[in-house]
Amino acid sequence: MQDISATGVKIRFAGNLSYQFNHSRMVSDCPMRMPDGSILEARLKVLGFYYNSADDISYIRCYFLELRDDNEMQLEELINSAIDRIPQKMIGL
């Protein structure tokens, strides 16, 4: 995972995956391993795709269409934990 929020995720893959992803394609039952080792399962809508040929990395931006309730709480805890680790001066507090 490159970036995650309460509404979606940007996922990084090695190599050129442009042939596998089309704009607005739905991916059902997409499991993602979280930093704590747990699995988040979601239904996603692909919003965009970018291939960085210099680094040979594909980026896929996705919107969460559906999350299980327990996964939604887990995601919220992960995001809050990450925010808590940001030095206060960086977030203007």
Secondary structure, 3 states (H helix, E strand, C coil): CCEECCCEEEEEEECCCCCCCCCCCEEEEEEEECCCCCEEEEEEEEEEEEEECCCCEEEEEEEEEEECHHHHHHHHHHHHHHHHCCCHHHCCC
